[in-house]
Structures are given as C-alpha cells and as structure tokens.
Amino acid sequence: MELSIVEEGGVLVVEGVPDEPLMARTDDANLVLEACFSNRSRLALLYAKNLTEGFFDLSSGEAGAVLQKLRNYGVRLALVCPAGSVQVSSRFGEMVAEEQLRNHFGVFETRQAAREWLGRFAGS
C-alpha cells in the first residue's frame, strides 16, 4: 500500500499508484486521510484498483463509507476510472452525479482531467 505526494503546478495531491491495491476494507480510507493531513493537503487522486472490491457495487455500502469518511474531513477525491474499466452497479452513475454536485468526489477518464478538477480547489 503506497501513496505518493505529487505537486504539479503548485497543487499538492495525495496520489495512489495506478493498478495497485490500496484499500482492502473501508477503514483503509484512513490511509488517505493520514497522508493528506501529514502533507497539509485536502486533495486525493486514486485509481479504480486502489479502492475496495465492493466500491463499485452500491449495495455493499463501501463507496458510501469511504466517501463519507473523506467528506467528514474535507478531503476531495478524484477517481481515475475510464469507462468500461470496471463493472459498476446499475445505480453507481446516479451516485456519482449526486456526489459531483457537492464537489467532493469526481470520476474521470484520465489522470490529467482528475488533476485539473482537483486544481480548482487548491488552497481551499
């Protein structure tokens, strides 16, 4: 389990390693929180493989638990998850749309798009 601290364009982001597991269970969201607090950042960028197995199945409750924990501490999460790369439950898209209205969670096709979105919140 590894997280990097990446600064690009003056924006400091805690970032997961593509294609490597990070969270085996929802409590592992604490790893992201610890890295954010240690580095004075409230911005995180993760990849689909970094999340729990059940994250994309809303009936598991894992997405809600992870996102609520991050939201409670004011951490914004950008998720790089290209269309078709993972199987999602039928209501996952609705949850993403609702979360994006709050600007705490976004799903993006590319790392660049995720970084651009997080850049909007630098310094906040």
DSSP file (Angstrom, degrees, kcal/mol; ACC not computed):
  #  RESIDUE AA STRUCTURE BP1 BP2  ACC     N-H-->O    O-->H-N    N-H-->O    O-->H-N    TCO  KAPPA ALPHA  PHI   PSI    X-CA   Y-CA   Z-CA
    1    1 A M              0   0    0      0, 0.0     2,-0.4     0, 0.0    21,-0.1   0.000 360.0 360.0 360.0 120.2    0.0    0.0    0.0
    2    2 A E        -     0   0    0     19,-0.3    15,-0.7    15,-0.1     2,-0.4  -0.997 360.0-172.4-142.4 139.6    1.6    3.2   -1.1
    3    3 A L  E     -A   16   0A   0     -2,-0.4     2,-0.3    13,-0.2    13,-0.2  -0.977  13.6-152.0-126.2 143.9    0.6    6.8   -1.6
    4    4 A S  E     -A   15   0A   0     11,-3.3    11,-3.2    -2,-0.4     2,-0.6  -0.794  13.0-134.0-110.9 156.4    2.7    9.5   -3.2
    5    5 A I  E     -A   14   0A   0     -2,-0.3     2,-0.5     9,-0.2     9,-0.2  -0.958  30.4-174.2-108.9 115.2    2.7   13.2   -2.6
    6    6 A V  E     -A   13   0A   0      7,-3.0     7,-2.5    -2,-0.6     2,-0.6  -0.945  12.4-167.3-120.5 124.0    2.7   14.9   -6.0
    7    7 A E  E     +A   12   0A   0     -2,-0.5     2,-0.4     5,-0.2     5,-0.2  -0.944  16.5 163.7-110.0 122.3    3.0   18.6   -6.6
    8    8 A E  E >  S-A   11   0A   0      3,-1.9     3,-1.8    -2,-0.6    -2,-0.0  -0.994  70.6  -6.3-136.6 128.3    2.2   19.9  -10.1
    9    9 A G  T 3  S-     0   0    0     -2,-0.4     3,-0.1     1,-0.3    -1,-0.1   0.821 129.4 -56.6  59.0  32.1    1.5   23.5  -10.9
   10   10 A G  T 3  S+     0   0    0      1,-0.2     2,-0.6   112,-0.0    -1,-0.3   0.547 111.0 121.8  78.9   6.4    1.5   24.4   -7.3
   11   11 A V  E <   -A    8   0A   0     -3,-1.8    -3,-1.9   111,-0.1     2,-0.5  -0.918  50.6-153.3-109.1 117.2   -1.2   21.9   -6.4
   12   12 A L  E     +A    7   0A   0     -2,-0.6     2,-0.4    -5,-0.2    31,-0.3  -0.790  20.7 175.9 -93.0 122.4   -0.2   19.3   -3.8
   13   13 A V  E     -A    6   0A   0     -7,-2.5    -7,-3.0    -2,-0.5     2,-0.6  -0.978  32.3-132.3-131.6 138.2   -2.2   16.0   -4.2
   14   14 A V  E     -Ab   5  44A   0     29,-2.5    31,-3.0    -2,-0.4     2,-0.4  -0.808  38.6-168.8 -84.4 124.8   -2.0   12.7   -2.4
   15   15 A E  E     -Ab   4  45A   0    -11,-3.2   -11,-3.3    -2,-0.6    31,-0.2  -0.954  17.4-139.3-129.0 136.3   -2.0   10.1   -5.2
   16   16 A G  E     -A    3   0A   0     29,-2.5   -13,-0.2    -2,-0.4     6,-0.0  -0.315  34.3-100.0 -78.5 168.9   -2.4    6.3   -5.3
   17   17 A V    >   -     0   0    0    -15,-0.7     3,-1.6     3,-0.2    30,-0.2  -0.824  42.5-111.3 -93.0 125.5   -0.3    4.1   -7.5
   18   18 A P  T 3  S+     0   0    0      0, 0.0    -1,-0.1     0, 0.0    -3,-0.0  -0.240  96.7   8.3 -56.2 141.0   -2.2    3.0  -10.7
   19   19 A D  T 3  S+     0   0    0      1,-0.2    29,-0.0    -3,-0.0    -2,-0.0   0.652 104.0 110.9  64.2  18.5   -3.1   -0.6  -10.9
   20   20 A E  S <  S-     0   0    0     -3,-1.6    27,-0.2   -18,-0.1    -3,-0.2  -0.983  70.1-116.4-123.3 136.4   -2.1   -1.4   -7.3
   21   21 A P        +     0   0    0      0, 0.0   -19,-0.3     0, 0.0    29,-0.3  -0.351  38.8 160.5 -64.0 146.2   -4.5   -2.2   -4.4
   22   22 A L        +     0   0    0     28,-0.6     2,-0.7    27,-0.4    29,-0.2   0.545  61.1  49.8-129.1 -50.5   -4.6    0.3   -1.6
   23   23 A M        +     0   0    0     27,-2.5    -1,-0.3     1,-0.2    30,-0.1  -0.862  44.7 169.2-104.4 114.0   -7.9   -0.3    0.4
   24   24 A A  S    S+     0   0    0     -2,-0.7    29,-0.3     1,-0.2     2,-0.3   0.733  79.8  12.3 -87.0 -26.4   -8.7   -3.8    1.4
   25   25 A R  S >  S-     0   0    0     27,-0.1     3,-1.9    28,-0.1    -1,-0.2  -0.936  87.2-100.5-144.7 165.4  -11.5   -2.5    3.6
   26   26 A T  G >  S+     0   0    0     -2,-0.3     3,-2.0     1,-0.3     4,-0.2   0.814 115.7  66.3 -62.6 -31.1  -13.4    0.8    4.1
   27   27 A D  G >  S+     0   0    0      1,-0.3     3,-2.0     2,-0.2    -1,-0.3   0.710  82.9  77.8 -63.2 -17.5  -11.3    1.7    7.2
   28   28 A D  G X>  +     0   0    0     -3,-1.9     3,-1.6     1,-0.3     4,-0.6   0.569  68.1  85.6 -69.7  -6.3   -8.3    1.9    4.9
   29   29 A A  H <> S+     0   0    0     -3,-2.0     4,-2.0     1,-0.3     3,-0.5   0.755  74.9  74.0 -60.6 -22.1   -9.6    5.3    3.8
   30   30 A N  H <> S+     0   0    0     -3,-2.0     4,-3.1     1,-0.2    -1,-0.3   0.808  85.0  63.2 -60.7 -28.8   -7.7    6.4    7.0
   31   31 A L  H <> S+     0   0    0     -3,-1.6     4,-2.0     2,-0.2    -1,-0.2   0.906 104.9  45.3 -61.2 -41.2   -4.5    5.8    4.9
   32   32 A V  H  X S+     0   0    0     -4,-0.6     4,-2.5    -3,-0.5    -2,-0.2   0.922 113.5  49.5 -67.7 -44.6   -5.6    8.6    2.6
   33   33 A L  H  X S+     0   0    0     -4,-2.0     4,-3.0     1,-0.2     5,-0.3   0.930 110.7  49.7 -61.0 -45.8   -6.6   10.8    5.5
   34   34 A E  H  X S+     0   0    0     -4,-3.1     4,-2.6     1,-0.2    -1,-0.2   0.915 112.0  47.8 -60.2 -43.8   -3.3   10.3    7.2
   35   35 A A  H  X S+     0   0    0     -4,-2.0     4,-1.3    -5,-0.2    -1,-0.2   0.903 113.1  48.9 -64.8 -40.3   -1.3   11.1    4.1
   36   36 A C  H  <>S+     0   0    0     -4,-2.5     5,-2.5     2,-0.2     3,-0.4   0.952 114.5  43.8 -63.5 -49.6   -3.4   14.2    3.4
   37   37 A F  H ><5S+     0   0    0     -4,-3.0     3,-1.0     1,-0.2    -2,-0.2   0.899 111.5  53.8 -65.2 -40.0   -3.1   15.5    7.0
   38   38 A S  H 3<5S+     0   0    0     -4,-2.6    -1,-0.2    -5,-0.3    -2,-0.2   0.790 118.0  36.9 -63.4 -27.4    0.7   14.7    7.1
   39   39 A N  T 3<5S-     0   0    0     -4,-1.3    -1,-0.2    -3,-0.4    -2,-0.2   0.244 110.0-117.3-112.1  11.5    1.2   16.7    4.0
   40   40 A R  T < 5S+     0   0    0     -3,-1.0     2,-0.4    -4,-0.4    -3,-0.2   0.901  71.1 128.7  53.4  48.0   -1.3   19.5    4.6
   41   41 A S      < -     0   0    0     -5,-2.5    -1,-0.2    -6,-0.1    -2,-0.2  -0.964  45.8-168.8-128.9 148.5   -3.4   18.6    1.6
   42   42 A R        +     0   0    0     -2,-0.4    34,-2.9   -30,-0.2     2,-0.4   0.003  66.2  93.4-119.0  24.3   -7.1   18.1    1.3
   43   43 A L  E     + c   0  76A   0    -31,-0.3   -29,-2.5    32,-0.2     2,-0.4  -0.974  49.2 179.5-125.2 130.6   -6.9   16.7   -2.3
   44   44 A A  E     -bc  14  77A   0     32,-2.6    34,-2.8    -2,-0.4     2,-0.5  -0.980  12.4-164.5-132.4 143.8   -6.6   13.0   -3.2
   45   45 A L  E     +bc  15  78A   0    -31,-3.0   -29,-2.5    -2,-0.4     2,-0.3  -0.984  19.1 171.8-127.5 118.5   -6.3   11.2   -6.5
   46   46 A L  E     - c   0  79A   0     32,-2.5    34,-2.8    -2,-0.5     2,-0.3  -0.813  24.2-131.6-123.4 165.2   -6.9    7.5   -6.6
   47   47 A Y  E >>  - c   0  80A   0     -2,-0.3     3,-2.4    32,-0.2     4,-0.5  -0.804  33.1-104.7-114.1 156.6   -7.3    4.9   -9.3
   48   48 A A  G >4 S+     0   0    0     32,-1.7     3,-1.4    -2,-0.3     7,-0.1   0.856 120.6  54.5 -49.8 -42.8  -10.1    2.2   -9.6
   49   49 A K  G 34 S+     0   0    0      1,-0.3   -27,-0.4   -28,-0.1    -1,-0.3   0.661  97.2  67.0 -69.3 -14.6   -7.7   -0.6   -8.4
   50   50 A N  G <4 S+     0   0    0     -3,-2.4   -27,-2.5   -29,-0.3   -28,-0.6   0.686  91.2  81.3 -75.5 -17.7   -6.8    1.5   -5.3
   51   51 A L  S << S-     0   0    0     -3,-1.4   -29,-0.1    -4,-0.5   -25,-0.0  -0.349  92.5 -82.6 -92.1 167.2  -10.4    1.1   -3.9
   52   52 A T    >   -     0   0    0      1,-0.1     3,-1.3    -2,-0.1     4,-0.3  -0.191  42.5-109.6 -62.2 158.0  -12.1   -1.8   -2.1
   53   53 A E  T 3  S+     0   0    0    -29,-0.3     3,-0.4     1,-0.3    -1,-0.1   0.860 117.8  44.1 -57.8 -38.1  -13.5   -4.7   -4.1
   54   54 A G  T >  S+     0   0    0      1,-0.2     3,-1.7     2,-0.1     9,-0.4   0.380  80.6 104.5 -91.4   5.1  -17.1   -3.6   -3.4
   55   55 A F  T <  S+     0   0    0     -3,-1.3     8,-0.3     1,-0.3    -1,-0.2   0.867  82.7  46.8 -55.4 -40.1  -16.7    0.1   -4.0
   56   56 A F  T 3  S+     0   0    0     -3,-0.4    33,-2.7    -4,-0.3     2,-0.7   0.473  98.4  76.9 -86.5  -1.3  -18.4    0.0   -7.4
   57   57 A D    X   -     0   0    0     -3,-1.7     3,-2.3    31,-0.2     4,-0.5  -0.903  67.4-162.6-107.5 101.0  -21.3   -2.1   -6.1
   58   58 A L  G >  S+     0   0    0     -2,-0.7     3,-1.3     1,-0.3     6,-0.2   0.779  84.2  68.5 -58.3 -28.0  -23.5    0.3   -4.2
   59   59 A S  G 3  S+     0   0    0      1,-0.3    -1,-0.3     2,-0.1    -3,-0.0   0.716  91.0  63.4 -66.0 -17.4  -25.3   -2.5   -2.4
   60   60 A S  G <  S-     0   0    0     -3,-2.3    -1,-0.3    -6,-0.4    -2,-0.2   0.764  97.2-139.5 -75.1 -24.7  -22.1   -3.2   -0.5
   61   61 A G    <>  +     0   0    0     -3,-1.3     4,-2.1    -4,-0.5     5,-0.2   0.417  69.7 117.5  80.2  -2.1  -22.1    0.2    1.2
   62   62 A E  H  > S+     0   0    0     -5,-0.4     4,-2.5    -8,-0.3     5,-0.2   0.899  70.2  50.7 -68.9 -40.8  -18.4    0.5    0.7
   63   63 A A  H  > S+     0   0    0     -9,-0.4     4,-2.8    -8,-0.3     5,-0.3   0.938 112.0  48.7 -61.1 -45.7  -18.5    3.6   -1.6
   64   64 A G  H  > S+     0   0    0      1,-0.2     4,-2.3     2,-0.2     5,-0.2   0.903 111.9  48.7 -61.1 -42.1  -20.7    5.4    0.8
   65   65 A A  H  X S+     0   0    0     -4,-2.1     4,-1.9     2,-0.2    -1,-0.2   0.924 115.0  43.7 -65.8 -44.9  -18.5    4.6    3.8
   66   66 A V  H  X S+     0   0    0     -4,-2.5     4,-2.2     2,-0.2     5,-0.2   0.949 116.8  45.5 -65.8 -49.1  -15.3    5.7    2.1
   67   67 A L  H  X S+     0   0    0     -4,-2.8     4,-2.7    -5,-0.2    -2,-0.2   0.882 112.1  51.4 -65.6 -38.4  -16.7    8.8    0.6
   68   68 A Q  H  X S+     0   0    0     -4,-2.3     4,-2.7    -5,-0.3    -1,-0.2   0.911 109.0  51.0 -64.6 -41.6  -18.4    9.9    3.8
   69   69 A K  H  X S+     0   0    0     -4,-1.9     4,-1.0    -5,-0.2    -2,-0.2   0.939 113.8  43.9 -61.4 -46.4  -15.2    9.4    5.8
   70   70 A L  H ><>S+     0   0    0     -4,-2.2     5,-2.7     1,-0.2     3,-0.6   0.915 113.8  50.6 -65.2 -42.0  -13.3   11.6    3.4
   71   71 A R  H ><5S+     0   0    0     -4,-2.7     3,-1.8     1,-0.2    -1,-0.2   0.892 102.3  61.2 -62.8 -40.0  -16.1   14.2    3.2
   72   72 A N  H 3<5S+     0   0    0     -4,-2.7    -1,-0.2     1,-0.3    -2,-0.2   0.815 111.2  40.3 -56.5 -30.9  -16.2   14.4    7.0
   73   73 A Y  T <<5S-     0   0    0     -4,-1.0    -1,-0.3    -3,-0.6    -2,-0.2   0.258 118.1-109.8-104.1  10.7  -12.6   15.6    7.0
   74   74 A G  T < 5 +     0   0    0     -3,-1.8     2,-0.5     1,-0.2    -3,-0.2   0.744  65.4 149.2  72.7  24.6  -13.0   17.9    4.0
   75   75 A V      < -     0   0    0     -5,-2.7     2,-0.4    -6,-0.1    -1,-0.2  -0.814  36.5-147.3 -95.3 126.4  -10.9   15.7    1.6
   76   76 A R  E     -c   43   0A   0    -34,-2.9   -32,-2.6    -2,-0.5     2,-0.5  -0.746  12.3-154.0 -90.7 137.7  -11.8   15.9   -2.1
   77   77 A L  E     -cd  44 105A   0     27,-2.8    29,-2.0    -2,-0.4     2,-0.5  -0.957  10.8-168.5-120.4 123.4  -11.3   12.7   -4.1
   78   78 A A  E     -cd  45 106A   0    -34,-2.8   -32,-2.5    -2,-0.5     2,-0.5  -0.940  14.1-158.2-104.4 129.0  -10.7   12.5   -7.8
   79   79 A L  E     -cd  46 107A   0     27,-3.0    29,-3.2    -2,-0.5     2,-0.8  -0.932   9.3-148.1-112.8 124.0  -11.0    8.9   -9.1
   80   80 A V  E     +cd  47 108A   0    -34,-2.8   -32,-1.7    -2,-0.5    29,-0.2  -0.823  38.9 146.2 -90.7 113.1   -9.4    7.9  -12.4
   81   81 A C        -     0   0    0     27,-2.8     3,-0.1    -2,-0.8    29,-0.1  -0.685  36.9-147.0-151.6  87.0  -11.7    5.2  -13.8
   82   82 A P    >   -     0   0    0      0, 0.0     3,-2.2     0, 0.0     4,-0.3  -0.234  40.0 -85.9 -58.3 145.7  -12.0    5.1  -17.6
   83   83 A A  T 3  S+     0   0    0      1,-0.3    26,-0.0     2,-0.1    25,-0.0  -0.240 114.5  14.5 -53.0 132.9  -15.4    4.0  -18.9
   84   84 A G  T 3  S+     0   0    0      2,-0.3    -1,-0.3    -3,-0.1     3,-0.1   0.417  92.8 110.3  82.9  -1.3  -15.7    0.2  -19.1
   85   85 A S  S <  S+     0   0    0     -3,-2.2     2,-0.3     1,-0.1    -2,-0.1   0.758  85.0  21.2 -79.6 -23.5  -12.6   -0.4  -17.0
   86   86 A V  S    S-     0   0    0     -4,-0.3     2,-0.5    -5,-0.1    -2,-0.3  -0.965  83.2-111.0-138.0 156.6  -14.6   -1.8  -14.0
   87   87 A Q        -     0   0    0     -2,-0.3     2,-0.3    -3,-0.1   -31,-0.1  -0.780  38.7-168.3 -88.1 127.8  -18.1   -3.3  -13.6
   88   88 A V        -     0   0    0     -2,-0.5   -31,-0.2     1,-0.1   -32,-0.1  -0.823  24.5-103.0-116.3 155.1  -20.4   -0.9  -11.7
   89   89 A S    >   -     0   0    0    -33,-2.7     3,-1.6    -2,-0.3     4,-0.5  -0.285  41.5-101.8 -70.5 163.3  -23.8   -1.5  -10.2
   90   90 A S  T 3  S+     0   0    0      1,-0.3     3,-0.2     2,-0.1     4,-0.2   0.758 120.6  42.6 -61.1 -27.5  -26.8   -0.1  -12.0
   91   91 A R  T 3> S+     0   0    0      1,-0.2     4,-1.9     2,-0.1     3,-0.3   0.380  83.9  98.1-101.2   3.2  -27.1    3.0   -9.7
   92   92 A F  H <> S+     0   0    0     -3,-1.6     4,-2.4     1,-0.2     5,-0.2   0.908  81.1  54.0 -59.4 -42.8  -23.5    3.8   -9.4
   93   93 A G  H  > S+     0   0    0     -4,-0.5     4,-2.3     1,-0.2    -1,-0.2   0.860 106.4  52.5 -60.2 -36.7  -23.8    6.5  -12.1
   94   94 A E  H  > S+     0   0    0     -3,-0.3     4,-2.2     2,-0.2    -1,-0.2   0.902 109.0  49.6 -65.7 -40.9  -26.6    8.2  -10.2
   95   95 A M  H  X S+     0   0    0     -4,-1.9     4,-2.7     2,-0.2    -2,-0.2   0.919 110.5  50.2 -64.1 -43.0  -24.4    8.3   -7.0
   96   96 A V  H  X S+     0   0    0     -4,-2.4     4,-2.5     1,-0.2    -2,-0.2   0.926 109.8  50.8 -61.1 -45.0  -21.5    9.8   -9.0
   97   97 A A  H  X S+     0   0    0     -4,-2.3     4,-1.0     1,-0.2    -1,-0.2   0.906 112.5  46.4 -60.4 -42.0  -23.8   12.5  -10.4
   98   98 A E  H  X S+     0   0    0     -4,-2.2     4,-0.7     1,-0.2     3,-0.5   0.912 112.4  49.8 -66.9 -42.6  -25.1   13.4   -7.0
   99   99 A E  H >X>S+     0   0    0     -4,-2.7     3,-1.1     1,-0.2     5,-1.0   0.876 104.4  58.6 -64.1 -37.9  -21.6   13.5   -5.4
  100  100 A Q  H ><5S+     0   0    0     -4,-2.5     3,-0.6     1,-0.3    -1,-0.2   0.788  95.7  63.9 -65.5 -26.1  -20.3   15.7   -8.2
  101  101 A L  H 3<5S+     0   0    0     -4,-1.0    -1,-0.3    -3,-0.5    -2,-0.2   0.827 104.1  47.5 -63.3 -30.3  -22.9   18.3   -7.3
  102  102 A R  H <<5S-     0   0    0     -3,-1.1    -1,-0.2    -4,-0.7    -2,-0.2   0.558 105.1-132.8 -87.6  -9.9  -21.2   18.7   -3.9
  103  103 A N  T <<5S+     0   0    0     -3,-0.6    -3,-0.2    -4,-0.6     3,-0.1   0.793  79.0 105.3  61.7  30.8  -17.7   18.9   -5.4
  104  104 A H  S   <S+     0   0    0     -5,-1.0   -27,-2.8     1,-0.3     2,-0.3   0.583  81.2  29.0-109.0 -15.6  -16.2   16.4   -3.0
  105  105 A F  E     +d   77   0A   0     -6,-0.6     2,-0.3   -29,-0.2    -1,-0.3  -0.992  61.9 172.1-148.4 133.9  -15.9   13.4   -5.4
  106  106 A G  E     -d   78   0A   0    -29,-2.0   -27,-3.0    -2,-0.3     2,-0.4  -0.995  21.0-144.0-142.8 149.5  -15.4   13.1   -9.2
  107  107 A V  E     -d   79   0A   0     -2,-0.3     2,-0.3   -29,-0.2   -27,-0.2  -0.949  25.1-175.2-115.2 133.1  -14.8   10.3  -11.6
  108  108 A F  E     -d   80   0A   0    -29,-3.2   -27,-2.8    -2,-0.4    -2,-0.0  -0.932  33.9-137.7-134.6 150.8  -12.5   11.0  -14.6
  109  109 A E  S    S+     0   0    0     -2,-0.3     2,-0.3   -29,-0.2    -1,-0.1   0.820  90.1  27.8 -71.7 -33.7  -11.3    9.2  -17.7
  110  110 A T  S  > S-     0   0    0    -29,-0.1     4,-1.8     1,-0.1     5,-0.1  -0.877  74.2-120.7-132.4 159.5   -7.7   10.4  -17.3
  111  111 A R  H  > S+     0   0    0     -2,-0.3     4,-2.8     1,-0.2     5,-0.2   0.892 114.0  56.8 -62.9 -40.1   -5.3   11.5  -14.7
  112  112 A Q  H  > S+     0   0    0      1,-0.2     4,-2.4     2,-0.2    -1,-0.2   0.920 106.6  47.8 -59.8 -45.0   -4.9   14.9  -16.3
  113  113 A A  H  > S+     0   0    0      1,-0.2     4,-2.0     2,-0.2    -1,-0.2   0.891 112.4  50.3 -63.5 -38.5   -8.7   15.5  -16.1
  114  114 A A  H  X S+     0   0    0     -4,-1.8     4,-2.5     2,-0.2    -2,-0.2   0.921 110.8  48.7 -64.4 -44.3   -8.6   14.5  -12.5
  115  115 A R  H  X S+     0   0    0     -4,-2.8     4,-2.4     1,-0.2    -2,-0.2   0.897 109.5  52.6 -63.0 -41.2   -5.7   16.8  -11.7
  116  116 A E  H  X S+     0   0    0     -4,-2.4     4,-0.8    -5,-0.2    -1,-0.2   0.919 110.2  48.2 -61.4 -43.2   -7.4   19.7  -13.5
  117  117 A W  H >< S+     0   0    0     -4,-2.0     3,-1.1     1,-0.2     4,-0.3   0.938 112.5  47.7 -63.2 -47.0  -10.6   19.2  -11.4
  118  118 A L  H >< S+     0   0    0     -4,-2.5     3,-2.1     1,-0.3     4,-0.2   0.864 102.1  65.3 -62.6 -34.7   -8.6   19.0   -8.1
  119  119 A G  H >< S+     0   0    0     -4,-2.4     3,-1.1     1,-0.3    -1,-0.3   0.765  88.9  67.7 -59.0 -26.1   -6.7   22.1   -9.2
  120  120 A R  T << S+     0   0    0     -3,-1.1    -1,-0.3    -4,-0.8    -2,-0.2   0.723 104.2  44.3 -64.5 -20.6   -9.9   24.1   -8.9
  121  121 A F  T X  S+     0   0    0     -3,-2.1     3,-2.3    -4,-0.3    -1,-0.2   0.318  78.0 134.1-109.7   7.3   -9.8   23.5   -5.1
  122  122 A A  T <  S+     0   0    0     -3,-1.1  -111,-0.1     1,-0.3   -81,-0.0  -0.351  77.8  15.4 -60.0 133.2   -6.2   24.3   -4.4
  123  123 A G  T 3         0   0    0      1,-0.0    -1,-0.3    -2,-0.0    -4,-0.0   0.435 360.0 360.0  84.2  -1.4   -5.9   26.5   -1.4
  124  124 A S    <         0   0    0     -3,-2.3    -2,-0.1   -82,-0.0    -1,-0.0   0.473 360.0 360.0-100.6 360.0   -9.4   25.9   -0.2
